[in-house]
Amino acid sequence: MADPPGLILSLDGVSKIYRSGESSVTALDDVSLQIHGGEIVAIMGPSGSGKTTLLTISGALLRPTHGRVQICGIDVTNLDESRLAAIRRHKVGFVYQSFNLLEALTAIENVRLVIQNGATTRAQATQRATAMLEVFGLSHRIHSLPKKLSDGEKQRVAIARALAKDPDLILADEPTANLDARRGHEVMLLLQQKALELHKAVVVVSHDDRIRQFAQRVIWLEDGRLLDHR
């Protein structure tokens, strides 16, 4: 059966079990979820509920123990690592709580790094990186190192980097955790705008109850299971 139009991420009966010797821990338990382009979905729940595991599996960084994962109609569950890397490079953008910027590179260099490849020249990558940073109000910061940026500016650089390669799926892990209320609101508003304008699917994992206002769906995860949509 063909996937519905606009379906970006599909999890079907996904479980993840971590084993150590004779003991095991079920991090995810039979999770099924579909997310379409233009949609922001917030995954919320207590610490240890499996939120980060869910995000990591959704981004093809971790394989499920059971179940199937599809990104843009491609079943990534059992792909070899080289093909998974290509999926992550072209289809998925990651926004990390800790920003994950390279401290030795300027803002524009951090963004350009994910764009430049065999099909893109340095000049083309520089032009796109500059344009993305301008969109996020950072034109005056393009040559600044991360240590010279505020946390809000670092997070905007991280989001610009995630969007610069034009991924279909954006995965954000606690994107407002290090930000005050105003900066957190700005970051989520930018994610919301770009999801709608560019028809991206955005999954946000967070403890921050303020993100509810930006999401079309809020899904509660507890003990590895999706309990309900709140």
FENQUI-V832747 format. One record per residue. N is the residue number from 1. SS is DSSP state (a for helix, b for strand, c for the rest). Layout:
# FENQUI-V832747
<<N & SS> <N & SS>>
This chain:
# FENQUI-V832747
<<1 & c> <2 & c> <3 & c> <4 & c> <5 & c> <6 & c> <7 & b> <8 & b> <9 & b> <10 & b> <11 & b> <12 & b> <13 & b> <14 & b> <15 & b> <16 & b> <17 & b> <18 & b> <19 & b> <20 & b> <21 & c> <22 & c> <23 & b> <24 & b> <25 & b> <26 & b> <27 & b> <28 & b> <29 & b> <30 & b> <31 & b> <32 & b> <33 & b> <34 & b> <35 & b> <36 & b> <37 & c> <38 & c> <39 & c> <40 & b> <41 & b> <42 & b> <43 & b> <44 & b> <45 & c> <46 & c> <47 & c> <48 & c> <49 & c> <50 & c> <51 & a> <52 & a> <53 & a> <54 & a> <55 & a> <56 & a> <57 & a> <58 & a> <59 & c> <60 & c> <61 & c> <62 & c> <63 & c> <64 & c> <65 & c> <66 & b> <67 & b> <68 & b> <69 & b> <70 & b> <71 & b> <72 & c> <73 & c> <74 & b> <75 & b> <76 & c> <77 & c> <78 & c> <79 & c> <80 & c> <81 & a> <82 & a> <83 & a> <84 & a> <85 & a> <86 & a> <87 & a> <88 & a> <89 & a> <90 & a> <91 & a> <92 & b> <93 & b> <94 & b> <95 & b> <96 & c> <97 & c> <98 & c> <99 & c> <100 & c> <101 & c> <102 & c> <103 & c> <104 & c> <105 & c> <106 & b> <107 & a> <108 & a> <109 & a> <110 & a> <111 & a> <112 & a> <113 & a> <114 & a> <115 & a> <116 & c> <117 & b> <118 & c> <119 & c> <120 & b> <121 & c> <122 & a> <123 & a> <124 & a> <125 & a> <126 & a> <127 & a> <128 & a> <129 & a> <130 & a> <131 & a> <132 & a> <133 & a> <134 & a> <135 & a> <136 & c> <137 & c> <138 & c> <139 & a> <140 & a> <141 & a> <142 & c> <143 & c> <144 & c> <145 & b> <146 & a> <147 & a> <148 & a> <149 & c> <150 & c> <151 & a> <152 & a> <153 & a> <154 & a> <155 & a> <156 & a> <157 & a> <158 & a> <159 & a> <160 & a> <161 & a> <162 & a> <163 & a> <164 & a> <165 & c> <166 & c> <167 & c> <168 & c> <169 & b> <170 & b> <171 & b> <172 & b> <173 & b> <174 & c> <175 & c> <176 & c> <177 & c> <178 & c> <179 & c> <180 & c> <181 & a> <182 & a> <183 & a> <184 & a> <185 & a> <186 & a> <187 & a> <188 & a> <189 & a> <190 & a> <191 & a> <192 & a> <193 & a> <194 & a> <195 & a> <196 & a> <197 & a> <198 & a> <199 & c> <200 & c> <201 & b> <202 & b> <203 & b> <204 & b> <205 & b> <206 & c> <207 & c> <208 & c> <209 & a> <210 & a> <211 & a> <212 & a> <213 & a> <214 & a> <215 & c> <216 & c> <217 & b> <218 & b> <219 & b> <220 & b> <221 & b> <222 & b> <223 & c> <224 & c> <225 & b> <226 & b> <227 & b> <228 & b> <229 & b> <230 & c>>
